[in-house]
Amino acid sequence: MHPKLNELAMDMAEITALRHQIHSHPEIAFEEVTTAKLVADKLNEWGFEVTTGVGTTGVVGTLKAGSGTKRIGLRADMDALSMQEQTGLSYASKIDGKMHACGHDGHTSMLLGAAKYLARTRNFSGTVHLYFQPAEERGHDSGAQRMIADGLFERFPCDAVFGMHNHPGAEVGTFMMRKGPFQPATDKVSIRVIGKGGHVARPHLTVDPSVVSASIVMALQTIVSRNVDPTQTAVLSVCSLQSGGFYGVIPNDAHIELSVRCFDSKVREQLRDRIEATVHGQAQSYGAKAEITYQTGYPVLVNTDAEVDVAVDVARELVGAERVDPNFGLVTPGEDFAFMLQKRPGCYFRLGNGLFSEHCHPVHHPQYDFNDQNLLIGAAYWSLLAERFLT
């Protein structure tokens, strides 16, 4: 076992309690007031210089030691999701319809664990900035964007920035990195299909938006398989399809929402062109109309080579080379840390949360829970990374 794990073990009872407290009180995008106060209070208690209200509810903790001039930024997200928890845990969400279903409670707690250790030991020379970010899950106008717009990197500059996300489906304590593009650009498409409502017994006098929507959904499935180069990665998923609500009535309109993801700017343009053409074409063929709102979301997340090498070396030192994959495959969830990587070199990586089982579920699942075993591993990793980067 790496000595760093032993050194941080003494703090894990407190950090685990903090994680459970955050989990019990989930807050969604830009509502992370209680979480931000908890983070700020702990950082102040441990001797950090603390700035609150960055990009609305963001918190930045700054710690300096020695005479070094290098600066590192470490980021954790704080927000939860609008969904109902079904874990039955003793520390389950106490707020109806809100849940930490993506592990941001764990991400925040791992970085707090590192914060306490770094403040106690100060075994580095330079500046550590801890970026506790709101609203990663928002999909647009996100916490990273607002913190950057609020002068994050001018007020709290760093030479490189690093972020971490738990990864259900991989063994606990394993690390996964990749140079270059790692996670996709994400766009949201909202479609309103406008038909002509009427009585279900007289469909010939209507333009049924339900039928039109069904045709659109099926036609959209051909775009990735028949228009996008097979060597490229793209995802087009229908997230919502709503039509009608009353027996005996053909509704006047219907609504469809899509999630669109890819790793290439030209493919991104192609997907938009084909979606718009397909939707309008299908609607017109039935005598209906379609209104499309295309919302550009997060950019492709691109890791820089030198920073990936640093992240890999630290992970190998901490857990051993056999538990580190430096050439992990593409991962298709979007991530607004991509905006930070557009401004500074850095690396975003994954930390295994456990193999899938009845006790380990994917993120965004009502029975998901962050694995507390990773609190020690993640806190030790952040601590070791800061010390190695600021040698």
N, C-alpha and C positions, 0 to 999 in steps of 0.2 A: 504494500500500500504506500502511495506517495505520502511523504511527510505533511504535505499541505492538507490532506484529508484529515489527518490526526489533529492538526493545528486548528481546523475550523469545527471539528466535531463538538467542541465545548459550547458552541453558539447555536447548535441545531434545534435544541428544545425551544428556544425563543423564536427562531426563524420559522419553525414549523407552526408554532402558535400564531405567528403573524400571517402565515399563508392561510390558515384556517379562518382567521378573522376576516381577511380580505375576501375569501371564498364565500363566507356567510353573508357578506354585504356587497354584492356585485353592483357595479355602476356602469352604465353604458356611455357611449361617446359624449365627451365634454360635460358629463355629469359626475366625474370622478372626484368630487369634492372631499368626501370622507377618506377615500384612498389616498389622495394627494396630501391631505393633512397628516395622516398616519406616516407616510413616507417622509414628509418634511420634518415632523417631530422627531423621528428616529435619527435622521441625518443630523439634525441640530444637536441631539443628545450625544451623538458620537463624535462631534467636533468638525463637521463639514460646514463650509460656507453654503448656505441654501438660498435658492431663488425660486419663488413660487409664481404661479400665474403665467408661465411661459407658454405661449400658444393656447391660451385659455386656462387649462387646468394642469399643464405640465409642470414638473418639478426638476430642477437641476441641482445636484450636489457637487461641490468642487472641493478637492483636497490636494494640497501641495506639500511636497517633501523634498529636502535636499536642494541642490542648486541646478538640477537638470532643466533643460528648456523644452524637452519633448512633452507632448500632450496627447492623451488618449481619451476617446469618447466611448462609453459603454452604454448601450440603450436597452431598456426594458419597457414593454407596453403594459398598460394598467386596466384597460377597459374590458367589459364583459359583453355578453350577447343578450338580445331580447328573445329568450326562450325559457321554457319551464324545465327546471331540474327534476330528475327522476332517480337520483342516486340513493336516496334514503340514508345518507351519511349524517353523522351527528353534527357536522358543521356545514350541512347543506344550506343553500341559499335561503335567507329569511325574507327575500323580496320576491313577491309573486311575479312571474313572467320575466325574470332576469336571472342569468346564470353565467358563471365563469366556465364556459364550455370549450374554451380554447387554450386554457392554461396560463393566461396572463397573470393570474394570481401567483402562479409558480415563478413566472419570469421575474415579476417584481420582487418576490421574496428571495430568489437566488441572488439578485443584484444587491438587495439589502444585506444579505449574508456576507457578501464580499465587502460591502461598505464598512460593516462593523469591524471586519478583520483588518482591512487596509488602514482604517483610522487607528486601530490599536497598535499595529506593527510599524506602519510607515516605512516599509522596507523597499522603497523605490525612490527615484530622483527625477522629479518632474511634476506634472499636473494630471490628475485624474478628474474627468468630468463624467458624472453619472446622469444620463438623460432618462427620466421617467416620463414616458410619453402617453398622452391620452388618445382615444379614438382611432386605433389602428383598424378596427373592424368596419369603419364607416363606408369604405368603398370609394369615397370622393371627399374632397375638402377635408382631408384627414388630419390627425394629430401631428404627423410628421410634417405635412405641408404647413400647418399653422405655426409650429415651432420654428421651422426654417424661416417663414415669413416674419416671425417675431425676432429675428436676428440670432437664432441659436448658435450658428457657427461663427458669427462675428463677436457675440458676447461671451461665448464659451468655446473658443476655438480648439480644434484638435487636429493632429497630424494624420490620424486614421480613426475610423469609427467601426465598432463591432456590435453585432446583434445576434441573439440566439432564440430559437424556437424549439419547443418539445416536439417529438416525432413519434406518435403511436405507430406500432408496427415494427419497430426496431428495439433491440434489447436495451434495457435501462443502462444509462451511462456510456453508450456508444456515441461517437461523434461522426457526423457526415458533412463534408464540405465539397465545394466544386468551384473551380476557376471559371470566370466569365459568366454568361447568363445562367441563372440558377432557378429563378421563379418568374412567372409570366406577367405580361401586361394584362390588365383586367378591365373590361368594359361592361357596362350595364345597358341593356336595351329594353325600353318600355314601348309596347305596341297597343294601340287602341284600334280594334276592328269595328267599323261602323257599318251596320246593316240596316235592316228595316224590320222592326218588331211586329208582332201580331199574335193571332190565335193559333195554337198548335194544330187545330183541326183544319186550318186553311194555310198551310205552309207555302202554297203557290203564290199567296199575296204578300209574302215576306221575303226578305233576304236574311237568311239565318246566320248570324255571326258565329254561332257555335260550330256549324259545319265549316264555315270559312276558316275559323281558328284551327280546327283539327287539320285541315288541309295545309295550312301554313306551318304548323308544328311538324308534320310529316315531311314537307318539302325542305324545311330547314335542316333536317337530318342528313341531307345529301351534300350539304356545302362542304363539310370537312372531308367526307369520304370521296367526293367527286370533283371538288374545285381546288382544294389545298394540296400542294405537293406532298406526297406520302412521306418524304424525308423530313418534313417539318412537323412540329407538334402544335396542335390546336385543339381547343375544347369549346364546344357550343352546347350549352345545357338550357333547357326550358325549366325555369324555377317556379313559375306561377302561370296558371291558366284559369281564368275566372269568367263565367258566363251565366247570366240569368240568376234565378233564385226562387222563382214561383212556378208551381205546377200549373200547366195549361197555358203558359206564356212563352212565346219566342221573344227573347230580349232584343233590345235595339242595338246593343253593342257588347263587346267582349274585350278582355284585357289579357295580354301575354307579357311576361317578363323573361328576359334571357340573360345568362352570364356567358361572356365571350372571353377566351384567354388564348394567348399565343406568345411566342418568344422572338418574333421577327417583325420589324416595322412594316415591311411590305405585305406580309401575311395579314397584319392588323388592318391595313387599308383594304386588302382584298376581301376580308371577312365582312367589313362594313358595307362595301359595295354590293356583295352578293346577298347579304341579309336584306338590305333595303330593296334591291331588285326583286328578290324572291317574295317578300311580304307584299309589296305593291302588286306584283304580277298575279299572285294567288288571289288577292282580294278583288282585283279587277275582273278576274275570270268568273267570279260569282256575282258580279254586279255590286260589290261592296267597296268601301274605301278603307284606307289604313292611315293612321297617324303614327309616326315613329319618333321617339325621343332617344337619341343615342348619347349616352353619358360616358365620356372618357374617364377611366379610372386610374389605376396605378400603372407606372411604367414597368418595363422589364427590370428585374433586379439583377444587377451585374456586379459580381465580385472582382476585385482587382488581384492580380497574381501574387504580388509580394505580400499582401496582407493575408491571403489564403495560406501562403507558406508559413507565415508566423502563427496563424491559428492552428494549422496542422501540427507544427512542431510542439506547441504548448499542449495540445490534446494528447499527442503521443507521450510526452513527458509525464502527463498526469495519469493516464489510464493504460498506456501501452499501445504500441503500433497496431496490434491485432484488433484493437477496439476503435480504430479510426479509419474511415473511408474517405480519402482525399479526392476521389473521383466519383462521387455519388451521382446518380442520375438526376435528370430534371425533375423538379417538384412543381405541381400545377396550382396550388393555392397562391393567390396574390398576396403582396406584402408591401406596405407603404414605407418600409425601411429603404425601398428602392429610391425614394426621393433623397434620402440622406446620402446614399451611394452616388447619386448624381453630383453631389456637392463635395464629397470627400472620398478618398480611397478607403477601402474597408472590406469587411467580410461578414456575411450573414451565414449562419450554419445551423445544423439541426442536432438535437440531443435526444437519443432514444428514450421513449416513455414506457416501453414494455411491448412485448409481442401481443397481438390481438388475442383476446380470450373473453370469457364471461366477466372478467374483472378489468379488462383493458379495452377501451372503446376508442373509436376515432374522435378527433376533435369535432365540435359542433353536433355531438350526439348527446341526448338528454341524460345519459348515464356516464358520460366522460368525467374523469377526474385526473388532475395532475398527480404524478407519482412523487410522493414525498422523498423517496430515495434520491431523487435528483437534486434536492435542495443542497445537500452537501457537495455533490459533484459539480453542480453549476456554480455554487459560490466559490469553491476551490478553483475552478477553471478561471472565472473572472479575476480572482486574486492573483493567480499565477500569470495570467496574460498581462495584467497591469504591471506586475513586477518585471517580467521579461521585456516588455515593450519599453519600460522606463528605466532600464539598467544604466 
